[in-house]
Amino acid sequence: MSDGPFWSRQSELELYTPLVGDTMLELGNKKNRGFTYKQYFEDRGYKHVSVDINGKDGALPYDLTEPMDIGTFDMVSNIGTTEHVGVSWEGQEQCWKNILNAMHVGSVLVSTTPYPGHWKWHGTWYPFDTFFLTLATENGMRVDRLYIHPHHKGDMLYVRLLRVKDQSVPIIRPCNFLENEID
């Protein structure tokens, strides 16, 4: 794509592909080069809701460490947000519960997070690939893609999960994370 927020991030756009349904929840108010992801997807017909405690760029000012009840979406997007959420495991756990509660059978989760040991200056919570494998297995999801993507600042973990079974109570395990201690 030569325009919009993905002009320099083709690998992220590929992770979204194929697009599913017509509703999307975005964690954070993601921008790149002055373009918001929200506007990009709205221009393609998505009913797009972004949530970020800062309330900027059309985002609902929600704290992801608190329970949210905003319905379910065909796609849920976590492009570099969860690593910043919560000063304790409980906050991080609630953030992932919010993600799972926003999914229905057929929903897709697209997620990029810094790979553990990389991006040490950026965020606090770094899930290993085994976190996503366990998350999928215990919450009625199938792993569509899971791979380490090289980035000039450090490796990223790219994940695409598909919800295939209803799971009324999300299960999040407090393992398979590297907690970064920012000086």
C-alpha positions as CSV (number, residue, x, y, z in Angstrom):
1,M,0.0,0.0,0.0
2,S,1.5,3.3,-1.0
3,D,-0.6,5.6,1.2
4,G,-2.0,5.7,4.7
5,P,-0.4,4.4,7.9
6,F,0.9,1.2,6.2
7,W,3.0,2.8,3.5
8,S,6.1,1.9,5.5
9,R,4.6,-1.1,7.4
10,Q,3.6,-3.5,4.7
11,S,4.2,-6.5,7.1
12,E,1.5,-5.1,9.5
13,L,-1.0,-4.8,6.7
14,E,-0.3,-8.4,5.6
15,L,-1.0,-9.5,9.1
16,Y,-4.5,-7.9,8.9
17,T,-5.1,-9.7,5.6
18,P,-7.6,-11.1,4.9
19,L,-9.8,-8.5,6.5
20,V,-12.8,-10.1,8.2
21,G,-16.4,-8.7,8.8
22,D,-17.1,-5.1,9.1
23,T,-16.4,-4.2,12.8
24,M,-13.0,-3.6,14.5
25,L,-11.8,-2.9,17.9
26,E,-8.3,-1.3,18.1
27,L,-6.4,-1.1,21.3
28,G,-4.7,2.3,21.4
29,N,-4.9,5.1,18.9
30,K,-2.3,3.8,16.5
31,K,-0.8,6.3,14.1
32,N,2.1,6.2,11.6
33,R,3.4,9.1,9.7
34,G,0.4,11.3,10.7
35,F,-2.2,8.7,9.5
36,T,-4.5,7.0,12.0
37,Y,-5.3,3.3,11.6
38,K,-8.9,4.3,12.6
39,Q,-9.3,6.5,9.6
40,Y,-7.7,3.9,7.3
41,F,-10.2,1.2,8.3
42,E,-13.2,3.5,8.4
43,D,-12.4,4.5,4.8
44,R,-12.7,0.9,4.0
45,G,-16.2,0.6,5.5
46,Y,-15.3,-0.7,9.0
47,K,-17.3,0.4,12.0
48,H,-14.1,1.1,14.0
49,V,-13.8,1.7,17.7
50,S,-10.4,2.5,19.2
51,V,-9.8,2.6,23.0
52,D,-6.9,4.5,24.6
53,I,-6.8,6.1,28.0
54,N,-5.6,9.3,26.3
55,G,-8.8,9.7,24.4
56,K,-7.0,11.1,21.3
57,D,-7.8,10.7,17.6
58,G,-11.3,9.6,18.2
59,A,-10.4,6.9,20.8
60,L,-12.8,6.1,23.7
61,P,-10.9,7.1,26.9
62,Y,-11.0,3.7,28.5
63,D,-8.4,2.3,30.9
64,L,-7.5,-1.2,29.6
65,T,-6.7,-2.4,33.1
66,E,-10.4,-2.1,34.0
67,P,-13.2,-4.3,32.7
68,M,-14.8,-3.0,29.5
69,D,-18.2,-4.0,28.2
70,I,-18.4,-2.6,24.6
71,G,-19.6,-5.7,22.7
72,T,-17.8,-7.9,20.3
73,F,-16.1,-7.2,17.0
74,D,-15.1,-9.1,13.9
75,M,-11.5,-8.0,14.3
76,V,-9.5,-7.0,17.3
77,S,-6.2,-5.2,16.8
78,N,-3.3,-4.9,19.2
79,I,-0.5,-3.3,17.3
80,G,2.0,-2.4,20.0
81,T,-0.4,-1.5,22.9
82,T,-0.5,-4.3,25.5
83,E,3.2,-4.0,26.4
84,H,2.3,-0.6,27.9
85,V,-0.7,-1.6,29.9
86,G,-0.6,-2.2,33.7
87,V,2.0,-1.7,36.3
88,S,1.1,-5.1,37.8
89,W,0.2,-8.5,36.4
90,E,-3.4,-7.9,37.4
91,G,-3.6,-4.9,35.0
92,Q,-2.0,-6.9,32.2
93,E,-4.4,-9.8,32.8
94,Q,-7.4,-7.6,32.6
95,C,-6.2,-6.1,29.4
96,W,-6.1,-9.6,27.8
97,K,-9.5,-10.5,29.3
98,N,-10.9,-7.3,27.6
99,I,-9.4,-8.5,24.3
100,L,-11.0,-12.0,24.6
101,N,-14.3,-10.6,25.8
102,A,-14.4,-8.4,22.6
103,M,-14.3,-11.6,20.4
104,H,-17.0,-13.9,19.2
105,V,-16.8,-17.1,17.2
106,G,-15.3,-16.0,13.8
107,S,-13.4,-13.0,15.3
108,V,-9.8,-12.5,14.4
109,L,-7.1,-11.1,16.8
110,V,-4.2,-9.3,15.1
111,S,-1.3,-8.6,17.5
112,T,2.2,-7.3,17.3
113,T,4.3,-7.0,20.5
114,P,8.1,-6.6,21.0
115,Y,9.8,-9.9,21.2
116,P,11.1,-10.6,24.7
117,G,14.6,-9.3,25.2
118,H,14.2,-6.7,22.4
119,W,12.9,-3.1,22.6
120,K,14.0,-3.0,26.3
121,W,13.3,0.8,26.3
122,H,9.7,0.3,25.2
123,G,6.9,-0.9,27.4
124,T,6.9,-3.4,30.3
125,W,5.1,-6.6,29.2
126,Y,6.6,-8.9,26.6
127,P,4.8,-12.1,25.8
128,F,6.6,-15.1,24.5
129,D,5.2,-17.1,21.6
130,T,4.1,-19.8,24.1
131,F,1.8,-17.2,25.8
132,F,-0.2,-17.0,22.5
133,L,-0.2,-20.7,22.0
134,T,-1.6,-21.2,25.5
135,L,-4.0,-18.3,25.1
136,A,-5.4,-19.9,21.9
137,T,-5.6,-23.4,23.3
138,E,-7.4,-22.4,26.5
139,N,-9.7,-19.8,24.9
140,G,-11.2,-21.6,21.9
141,M,-8.9,-20.0,19.3
142,R,-6.8,-21.4,16.4
143,V,-3.4,-20.0,15.6
144,D,-3.5,-18.7,12.0
145,R,0.0,-17.0,12.1
146,L,2.7,-16.7,14.8
147,Y,6.2,-15.7,13.9
148,I,9.1,-13.5,14.8
149,H,9.3,-10.5,12.5
150,P,12.7,-8.7,12.2
151,H,12.5,-4.9,12.7
152,H,15.4,-2.5,12.6
153,K,14.8,-1.6,16.3
154,G,14.5,-5.2,17.4
155,D,12.4,-8.3,16.7
156,M,8.6,-8.2,17.0
157,L,6.2,-11.1,17.6
158,Y,3.4,-11.2,15.0
159,V,0.3,-13.1,15.8
160,R,-3.1,-13.7,14.1
161,L,-5.6,-15.9,16.1
162,L,-9.1,-17.0,15.0
163,R,-11.8,-17.6,17.6
164,V,-13.4,-21.0,16.7
165,K,-15.2,-21.9,19.9
166,D,-17.2,-19.8,22.4
167,Q,-15.4,-19.3,25.7
168,S,-17.5,-17.5,28.2
169,V,-14.8,-17.1,30.9
170,P,-11.4,-16.0,29.6
171,I,-8.4,-17.9,30.8
172,I,-5.1,-16.0,31.1
173,R,-2.0,-17.6,32.5
174,P,0.5,-15.5,34.4
175,C,3.4,-17.2,32.6
176,N,5.4,-16.9,29.4
177,F,6.0,-13.2,29.8
178,L,9.2,-11.2,30.3
179,E,8.5,-8.3,32.6
180,N,10.8,-5.4,31.6
181,E,12.2,-3.2,34.4
182,I,12.5,0.2,33.0
183,D,15.2,2.3,34.7
